[in-house]
Amino acid sequence: MIGAACCQSKQHYCYSKILKKPLEKDMFDGFWDNVSRYPRYLVTIILGIAINTFAPLAPLFKNPFSAIALISLLFGVFVFIAFTLRAMLGLSTV
């Protein structure tokens, strides 16, 4: 580690010259706080992808004809993926 030196004093800790704290304690400070941030990061990434995917489709819902066509297209894609996965996994189709 940069800026660290081990010394054999009464406490038998390695000290950081910069932080003046024991290195063993510094290594795991805030570990669970950092781990708990990952689910929030995952949700943020998924929402960002969803918003950027569907934002260009929002103006199509202003016209009734294009809204019906878009809803039908999205429903058709969903049904196609569902039937394809069922066939791939060997599940019954009905």
Residue pairs with C-beta under 8 A, 6 or more apart in sequence:
1 16
1 23
3 16
3 17
3 18
4 14
4 15
4 16
4 17
4 23
5 14
5 15
5 17
6 14
7 14
7 15
11 22
13 22
13 23
13 24
14 22
14 23
14 24
15 21
15 22
15 23
16 23
16 26
19 26
57 70
60 66
60 67
60 69
60 70
61 67
61 70
83 93
86 92
86 93
87 93
